[in-house]
Amino acid sequence: MSELDRLWAGWRRAYIDAANTDALPADQRLEATVDGTLFERLLNSGLDDRESLILERGPRCFAIMNAFPYTNGHLMVVPNEPAEHLDQLAEEVFEDLWKMIRRATAAVQAAYDPPGMNVGLNIGHAGGAGVPNHIHVHVLPRWRGDTNFMTSVAGARVLPETIESSWERLREVW
């Protein structure tokens, strides 16, 4: 058995701290403001879907590109109303959430044809949620060998297409 290696990404702490300070304008903060959570602010921004990167608007949920993607095609499915935990969602919202997740995975498969996919939730600060006050489900394509040391060593991700190109690619097959 080999010893467990740990790669530290200390740069991430500064991002988390900065995103939750009063130094940022209210519309850029991750925590809830008087205008709602980050996701509510995006949903109700009045911006065109291309500009806000919203892929689909439903009566109870919406799908949006992740502004800080792990890989191209990384999107999130979000209830329109905030909840911190799955058990706080009304039954019809819970059902619509999973129906939209199914459409999201089908769109990612059609747009990128990946051999694998991650679908998951990070609940609460300790669970890794960047927006802990509004549950959201990540959907992202994965390929063998798509992990590397760029994030840990250089504090950067290498993505072969722009987020706008990813939006167009997914929207076309949605």
Buried (B, 14 or more C-beta within 10 A) or exposed (E): EEEEEEEEEEEEEEBEEEBBEEEEEEEEBBBBBEEBBBBBBBBEEEEEBEEBBBBBEBEBBBBBBBEEBBBBBBBBBBBBBBBBEBEEBEEEBBEBBEBBBEBBBEBBBEBBEBEEBBBEBBBEEEEEBBBBBBBBBBBBBBEEEBEEEEBBEEEEEEBEEEBEEBBEBBBEEB
